[in-house]
Amino acid sequence: MTTLLDDFLSGDRSRVMPAVWETIHSRDPETLDSLLGALPRLRLAAAQLDLGGAIYSNNDHFAHALSKLEHYRDGKCWCAVYPGLLTHDPRKEETQGHIRILSTSEPGWSMTYLCECTVCGQEFDIEQGDHHFTWWNWVPRGLKRRRGEV
């Protein structure tokens, strides 16, 4: 039985990319813990691969997965990885209970969102755009304090 780590280290794009996306979208400590000890090997593997990508470099997605692992290792909130990857759809994140959409501009291809992380309360200004695919640019606002904190 192959593991997520085996998939990352396989060098086979058809195995590496699903492992990248599983890592990016995972909030399962067991899944992420299984990769933490291998971060140096994963960095080396990332440097040796050309994963292609027509519109957006798949190597950048791999780098984002490594960043997610580093944020997790360092105890940062799940929302710390939203900036830097254009595929985090705020509507899907809200459906999964990860964020709350506080307000939006008029609906359309280009619009904006104000969202709040359900874990730490961090707020984000999000710009939605479209160029061959719909994308979302997450920008953190000043750190919001949780109720009762001084």
LINMO-V945614 format. One record per residue. N is the residue number from 1. RES is the residue in one letter. SS is DSSP state (H for helix, E for strand, - for the rest). OMEGA is omega in degrees with one decimal (999 if undefined). BURIAL is 1 if it has 24 or more other C-alpha atoms within 12 Angstrom, else 0. Layout:
BEGIN
n;res;ss;omega;burial
N;RES;SS;OMEGA;BURIAL
N;RES;SS;OMEGA;BURIAL
END
This chain:
BEGIN
n;res;ss;omega;burial
1;M;-;-179.8;0
2;T;-;179.4;0
3;T;-;175.8;0
4;L;H;177.8;1
5;L;H;177.2;1
6;D;H;-179.7;0
7;D;H;178.1;1
8;F;H;-173.1;1
9;L;H;-175.8;1
10;S;-;-174.5;0
11;G;-;-178.4;0
12;D;-;-177.1;0
13;R;H;-177.8;0
14;S;H;174.7;0
15;R;H;-176.7;0
16;V;H;-174.3;1
17;M;H;174.1;1
18;P;H;177.5;1
19;A;H;177.6;1
20;V;H;-176.8;1
21;W;H;177.1;1
22;E;H;179.3;1
23;T;H;-179.4;1
24;I;H;-174.8;1
25;H;H;-175.1;1
26;S;-;168.4;1
27;R;-;-178.9;0
28;D;-;-178.7;0
29;P;H;-179.1;0
30;E;H;179.1;0
31;T;H;-176.7;0
32;L;H;178.1;1
33;D;H;-177.9;0
34;S;H;-178.0;0
35;L;H;-172.9;1
36;L;H;-179.0;1
37;G;-;-177.3;0
38;A;-;-177.9;0
39;L;H;178.3;1
40;P;H;178.2;0
41;R;H;178.6;0
42;L;H;177.2;1
43;R;H;178.7;1
44;L;H;178.6;0
45;A;H;-179.5;1
46;A;H;-178.4;1
47;A;H;-175.3;0
48;Q;H;-175.1;0
49;L;-;166.4;1
50;D;-;-173.8;0
51;L;-;177.3;1
52;G;-;-178.2;0
53;G;-;-174.6;0
54;A;-;-175.6;0
55;I;-;-175.9;0
56;Y;-;-175.2;0
57;S;-;175.3;0
58;N;H;174.4;1
59;N;H;175.4;1
60;D;H;176.2;1
61;H;H;177.3;1
62;F;H;178.7;1
63;A;H;178.8;1
64;H;H;176.7;1
65;A;H;177.1;1
66;L;H;177.0;1
67;S;H;177.7;1
68;K;H;179.1;1
69;L;H;179.1;1
70;E;H;177.4;1
71;H;H;179.2;0
72;Y;H;179.0;1
73;R;H;-176.3;0
74;D;-;176.0;0
75;G;-;178.8;0
76;K;-;179.2;0
77;C;-;178.5;0
78;W;H;-174.9;1
79;C;H;-178.3;1
80;A;H;-177.8;1
81;V;H;179.1;1
82;Y;-;177.5;1
83;P;-;175.4;1
84;G;-;176.5;1
85;L;-;-172.0;1
86;L;-;-173.8;1
87;T;-;-179.9;1
88;H;-;-179.5;1
89;D;-;-176.8;1
90;P;H;178.8;1
91;R;H;177.2;1
92;K;H;178.9;0
93;E;H;177.8;0
94;E;H;178.0;0
95;T;H;179.4;0
96;Q;-;178.4;0
97;G;-;-177.1;0
98;H;-;179.9;1
99;I;E;170.1;1
100;R;E;173.4;1
101;I;E;-177.5;1
102;L;E;177.2;0
103;S;E;176.0;0
104;T;E;169.7;0
105;S;-;176.4;0
106;E;-;179.6;0
107;P;-;178.7;0
108;G;-;179.2;0
109;W;-;176.7;0
110;S;-;179.2;0
111;M;E;178.7;0
112;T;E;178.1;1
113;Y;E;164.4;1
114;L;E;-175.2;1
115;C;E;180.0;1
116;E;E;176.3;1
117;C;E;179.6;1
118;T;-;-179.5;1
119;V;-;-172.6;0
120;C;-;-179.9;0
121;G;-;177.8;1
122;Q;-;177.3;1
123;E;E;-179.7;1
124;F;E;165.7;1
125;D;E;-176.0;1
126;I;E;175.3;1
127;E;E;175.4;1
128;Q;E;177.3;1
129;G;E;-178.0;0
130;D;E;174.1;0
131;H;-;-173.7;0
132;H;-;174.2;0
133;F;-;176.9;0
134;T;E;-179.3;0
135;W;E;179.8;1
136;W;E;178.0;1
137;N;E;-177.2;1
138;W;E;177.4;1
139;V;E;-179.6;1
140;P;E;170.7;1
141;R;-;174.9;0
142;G;-;-175.4;0
143;L;-;179.5;0
144;K;-;177.2;0
145;R;-;176.4;0
146;R;-;179.0;0
147;R;-;177.0;0
148;G;-;178.7;0
149;E;-;179.8;0
150;V;-;999;0
END
